[in-house]
Amino acid sequence: MSAKKGRVFSGARPTGRQHLGNYLGAIKNYVGLQDEYDCIYCIVDLHALTTVETTQSLKENTFEMALDWLAMGIRPEETILFVQSHVPEVNELHVIFSMVTMMGKLTDLPTFKEKVRDHPDNVNYGLLGYPVLQAADITLYKADLVPVGVDQAPHIEFTREIVRSFHYRYGVQDVLVEPQMKATEIPKVLGIDGERKMSKSLNNHIELAASPEETQKLVMQMLTDPQRLRRDDPGDPDVCNVFTMHKIFSPSEEVEMINVECRRAGIGCVDCKKRYAKNLNADLAPFRERRAALEEKPDEIWDILYDGAERASVIAKQTMQEVREAVGLPGRKGK
């Protein structure tokens, strides 16, 4: 990989076909970072095992996610894109990190408490150790930067603490890199209910790969200004989820027109949603065309992921050789 500003790493659990929240919250940023950084993006299938009760759809979800990322503009010729479990060195580093991680730090993390609340009947070891595996993901590839929203700051600091603990425990320095957080402005994309974050589990999402007809149907179900009960009532775009999305996907002059006309009841919610659906479909049309072409070549998608794993393995093997030497583990034959 050519030297740029530094190395970026990010991973996401395989959730299948991506939706608008995934795009605005992560994928768009992933694509943009490629211009300035050496990027490594990982589909973290092992992480998914902590909360997934059945794994029958795990492979399909991995494929669909990769398909969307590639169609959106991830460039595999320069960016490493791979599946977490295809590089087993991450498991070894996870085990070594677990020896320098105090239980209290794990149970104090807000995300662990949140997961326990969401999955009270499945509080497994993997759930507790999730941040340790996440730290192994990042440091295995000696990432300088991790793009995350501010809500994930505790996890990056936790990773930095693990690196410091590892160096202190084994009396070394500079074996691993303390990653920096690259704060991203991740918008909170509300679902079609206009109240909760867009999510597949809440069934309030709009998939990027949905047909134009499906997209329009879902947009027409979106909640607008809850106080606007009739067509001739003035609206308030500032509290309207549809208007928020207009600002992302519609031309600026149309956004301004809606902002003015909604407030004086010059435009109704139905027309506002129709306009948004039209602009959203126009924006996603090139992506959908690229996706359809890629979907016809499934073997090529898997080859990209396998190739990415091979390239990631080169970095991972070198890192683990340095880690084993630092820990004092016996060398392998021929090593």
Legacy VTK file of the C-alpha trace (Angstrom):
# vtk DataFile Version 3.0
C-alpha trace
ASCII
DATASET POLYDATA
POINTS 335 float
0.000 0.000 0.000
1.345 3.455 -0.881
2.168 5.824 1.960
-0.421 8.538 2.469
-1.304 10.400 5.661
-1.423 7.203 7.691
-3.276 3.944 8.043
-6.995 3.807 8.817
-8.808 0.760 10.156
-12.509 0.262 10.639
-14.799 -2.719 10.937
-18.515 -3.396 10.895
-20.637 -6.399 11.747
-22.159 -8.210 8.757
-25.774 -7.082 8.705
-26.527 -7.849 5.064
-27.945 -5.278 2.685
-27.092 -1.810 3.923
-29.545 0.985 4.582
-29.431 4.779 4.530
-28.263 4.923 8.128
-25.282 2.671 7.320
-24.438 4.786 4.291
-24.576 8.192 5.967
-23.078 6.950 9.225
-20.142 4.944 7.866
-19.895 3.901 4.214
-19.794 7.424 2.788
-16.940 8.213 5.139
-15.128 4.963 4.283
-15.176 5.881 0.611
-13.948 9.419 1.192
-11.036 8.415 3.438
-9.469 6.382 0.634
-8.274 9.564 -1.071
-5.974 10.543 1.811
-5.257 7.380 3.802
-4.235 3.772 3.400
-7.476 2.091 4.408
-8.199 -1.334 5.847
-11.870 -2.213 6.170
-13.026 -5.386 7.842
-16.344 -7.239 8.001
-16.192 -8.450 11.593
-18.047 -11.752 11.475
-16.560 -13.020 14.754
-18.008 -10.028 16.586
-21.422 -10.912 15.194
-21.346 -14.234 17.040
-21.731 -12.503 20.398
-25.390 -11.671 19.804
-26.452 -13.757 16.797
-28.303 -16.895 17.868
-28.337 -18.500 14.431
-25.539 -18.195 11.887
-27.325 -19.570 8.810
-27.405 -16.129 7.188
-23.929 -15.001 8.267
-22.237 -15.839 4.959
-25.026 -14.258 2.922
-24.984 -11.126 5.085
-21.229 -10.871 4.640
-21.574 -11.080 0.868
-24.403 -8.540 0.710
-22.493 -6.065 2.870
-19.357 -6.408 0.746
-21.465 -5.945 -2.370
-22.910 -2.684 -1.079
-19.532 -1.357 0.070
-17.922 -2.099 -3.283
-20.817 -0.630 -5.249
-20.618 2.504 -3.123
-16.985 3.051 -4.040
-14.603 0.996 -1.911
-11.628 0.466 -4.237
-10.129 -2.999 -3.585
-7.127 -2.344 -5.810
-5.860 0.120 -3.187
-7.951 -0.581 -0.082
-7.779 -3.825 1.877
-11.278 -5.242 2.291
-11.565 -8.576 4.061
-13.455 -10.788 6.494
-12.248 -10.825 10.093
-12.239 -14.608 10.563
-10.093 -15.083 7.443
-7.085 -13.711 9.344
-6.810 -15.961 12.444
-3.919 -13.989 13.978
-6.541 -11.669 15.476
-7.617 -14.496 17.791
-4.096 -14.994 19.119
-3.659 -11.287 19.792
-7.057 -11.251 21.480
-5.901 -13.965 23.897
-2.643 -12.130 24.675
-4.509 -8.867 25.229
-6.903 -10.623 27.600
-3.930 -11.244 29.925
-3.330 -7.514 30.375
-6.970 -6.467 30.667
-8.659 -6.022 34.020
-12.230 -7.266 34.370
-13.357 -4.023 35.962
-12.452 -2.049 32.856
-14.631 -4.289 30.722
-17.683 -4.241 32.956
-17.472 -0.448 33.289
-17.671 0.196 29.557
-21.048 1.757 28.682
-21.445 -0.470 25.627
-21.199 -3.624 27.757
-23.943 -2.371 30.041
-26.023 -1.548 26.989
-25.516 -5.030 25.503
-26.454 -6.670 28.793
-29.621 -4.610 28.848
-30.437 -5.543 25.243
-29.492 -9.238 25.550
-30.098 -10.217 29.199
-30.417 -13.906 28.330
-27.155 -14.049 26.376
-24.460 -12.382 28.483
-21.595 -14.533 27.229
-17.830 -14.279 27.589
-17.550 -13.026 24.027
-19.863 -10.133 24.850
-17.690 -9.156 27.797
-14.507 -9.535 25.770
-15.880 -7.735 22.707
-13.727 -4.598 23.293
-10.593 -6.743 23.688
-11.190 -8.397 20.318
-11.934 -4.966 18.900
-8.603 -3.713 20.235
-6.902 -6.684 18.585
-8.605 -5.825 15.280
-7.194 -2.317 15.345
-3.691 -2.942 16.663
-3.010 -6.081 14.605
-2.803 -3.846 11.540
-0.979 -1.030 13.351
-3.675 1.462 12.483
-2.874 5.097 13.175
-6.476 6.248 12.970
-9.896 4.788 13.649
-12.850 6.758 12.248
-15.678 6.701 14.796
-18.380 8.893 16.220
-17.785 10.525 19.583
-19.946 7.879 21.278
-17.223 5.321 20.487
-14.439 7.373 22.093
-14.320 5.127 25.205
-13.510 2.116 23.020
-10.595 3.857 21.328
-9.228 5.007 24.667
-9.666 1.448 25.965
-7.582 0.197 23.018
-4.893 2.756 23.786
-4.842 1.599 27.416
-4.395 -2.013 26.319
-1.418 -1.037 24.172
0.154 0.808 27.108
-0.531 -2.122 29.441
1.017 -4.537 26.954
4.165 -2.430 26.602
4.459 -2.011 30.390
3.832 -5.677 31.208
6.433 -6.963 28.779
8.953 -4.150 29.151
8.883 -3.050 25.531
7.844 -0.001 23.593
6.718 0.799 20.074
5.803 -2.822 19.299
2.198 -1.743 18.854
0.667 1.560 17.789
-1.604 3.573 20.052
-4.402 4.474 17.645
-5.892 7.912 17.502
-9.595 8.535 17.125
-10.560 10.263 13.902
-13.786 11.877 14.994
-16.450 11.715 12.332
-19.618 13.720 12.097
-22.028 10.817 11.996
-25.598 12.044 11.604
-28.281 10.305 13.593
-30.422 8.982 10.786
-33.961 8.435 11.997
-36.049 5.614 10.639
-39.324 5.940 8.781
-41.080 6.241 12.160
-39.275 9.563 12.674
-38.560 8.694 16.298
-35.899 5.990 16.571
-32.574 5.469 14.857
-32.851 3.707 11.505
-32.361 0.006 12.167
-33.106 -3.351 10.605
-34.086 -4.773 13.964
-36.744 -2.066 14.269
-37.845 -2.572 10.659
-37.828 1.179 10.089
-35.105 1.302 7.454
-34.737 2.011 3.738
-32.258 -0.281 1.992
-29.857 1.278 -0.480
-30.541 -1.533 -2.943
-34.315 -1.299 -2.706
-36.137 -0.728 -5.988
-37.308 2.818 -6.798
-40.877 1.653 -6.189
-40.033 0.137 -2.802
-38.104 3.260 -1.860
-41.005 5.565 -2.726
-43.441 3.362 -0.810
-41.288 3.537 2.324
-40.667 7.266 1.984
-44.413 7.863 1.772
-44.725 6.159 5.179
-42.237 8.533 6.811
-43.398 10.732 9.655
-43.189 14.456 8.955
-44.050 17.329 11.310
-46.227 15.593 13.960
-48.001 18.867 14.735
-49.132 19.412 11.158
-52.501 17.685 10.968
-54.007 19.182 7.796
-52.737 20.225 4.377
-53.420 23.927 5.039
-51.634 23.897 8.420
-48.227 25.635 8.365
-45.411 23.174 9.041
-42.079 23.304 10.828
-39.258 21.836 8.704
-36.899 22.007 11.681
-38.689 19.078 13.336
-39.397 17.141 10.134
-37.295 14.057 9.409
-38.154 14.228 5.704
-36.795 17.768 5.477
-33.599 16.629 7.224
-33.093 14.086 4.450
-33.955 16.657 1.785
-30.927 18.638 2.980
-28.728 15.627 2.162
-30.219 14.374 -1.089
-32.008 17.318 -2.737
-30.626 20.321 -4.672
-30.051 23.370 -2.480
-32.590 25.502 -4.331
-35.279 22.863 -3.775
-34.357 22.616 -0.100
-34.768 26.352 0.284
-38.103 26.309 -1.536
-39.441 23.570 0.746
-38.150 25.388 3.809
-40.144 28.492 2.859
-43.261 26.895 1.404
-43.729 24.358 4.207
-43.820 27.121 6.813
-46.651 28.882 5.006
-48.507 25.745 3.903
-47.533 26.338 0.296
-46.422 22.719 -0.024
-47.986 19.692 1.645
-46.283 16.719 3.301
-47.337 14.313 0.538
-45.677 16.398 -2.168
-42.658 16.945 0.059
-42.208 13.187 0.430
-42.696 12.553 -3.275
-39.963 15.062 -4.042
-37.630 13.423 -1.536
-38.290 9.946 -2.948
-37.550 11.191 -6.464
-34.265 12.831 -5.433
-33.206 9.888 -3.288
-33.804 7.449 -6.135
-31.863 9.680 -8.523
-28.939 9.827 -6.095
-28.873 6.058 -5.596
-29.358 5.142 -9.273
-25.617 4.884 -10.126
-24.992 2.775 -7.016
-27.842 0.436 -7.878
-26.544 0.032 -11.424
-23.045 -0.822 -10.191
-24.457 -3.190 -7.593
-26.548 -5.070 -10.140
-23.459 -5.576 -12.307
-21.359 -6.801 -9.372
-24.110 -9.092 -8.150
-23.844 -11.081 -11.370
-20.246 -11.997 -10.471
-20.394 -13.446 -6.943
-17.088 -15.289 -7.316
-15.347 -11.985 -7.987
-16.734 -10.540 -4.742
-15.385 -13.470 -2.739
-12.061 -13.245 -4.583
-11.786 -9.593 -3.523
-12.401 -10.600 0.089
-9.935 -13.515 -0.107
-7.307 -11.293 -1.708
-7.901 -8.682 0.975
-7.363 -11.324 3.660
-4.064 -12.357 2.082
-2.861 -8.757 2.045
-4.066 -8.217 5.607
-2.298 -11.431 6.676
1.073 -10.065 5.592
0.670 -7.221 8.096
-0.862 -9.473 10.767
1.899 -12.098 10.626
4.604 -9.470 10.994
2.824 -7.867 13.929
2.370 -11.203 15.687
6.020 -12.120 15.228
6.937 -8.904 17.035
4.287 -9.522 19.718
5.472 -13.093 20.392
9.058 -11.928 20.727
7.976 -9.203 23.150
5.972 -11.637 25.262
8.726 -14.240 25.221
6.746 -17.020 23.629
8.858 -19.818 22.098
9.525 -19.230 18.444
7.982 -21.498 15.846
10.071 -23.882 13.786
11.915 -21.991 11.114
11.025 -18.651 12.663
LINES 1 336
335 0 1 2 3 4 5 6 7 8 9 10 11 12 13 14 15 16 17 18 19 20 21 22 23 24 25 26 27 28 29 30 31 32 33 34 35 36 37 38 39 40 41 42 43 44 45 46 47 48 49 50 51 52 53 54 55 56 57 58 59 60 61 62 63 64 65 66 67 68 69 70 71 72 73 74 75 76 77 78 79 80 81 82 83 84 85 86 87 88 89 90 91 92 93 94 95 96 97 98 99 100 101 102 103 104 105 106 107 108 109 110 111 112 113 114 115 116 117 118 119 120 121 122 123 124 125 126 127 128 129 130 131 132 133 134 135 136 137 138 139 140 141 142 143 144 145 146 147 148 149 150 151 152 153 154 155 156 157 158 159 160 161 162 163 164 165 166 167 168 169 170 171 172 173 174 175 176 177 178 179 180 181 182 183 184 185 186 187 188 189 190 191 192 193 194 195 196 197 198 199 200 201 202 203 204 205 206 207 208 209 210 211 212 213 214 215 216 217 218 219 220 221 222 223 224 225 226 227 228 229 230 231 232 233 234 235 236 237 238 239 240 241 242 243 244 245 246 247 248 249 250 251 252 253 254 255 256 257 258 259 260 261 262 263 264 265 266 267 268 269 270 271 272 273 274 275 276 277 278 279 280 281 282 283 284 285 286 287 288 289 290 291 292 293 294 295 296 297 298 299 300 301 302 303 304 305 306 307 308 309 310 311 312 313 314 315 316 317 318 319 320 321 322 323 324 325 326 327 328 329 330 331 332 333 334
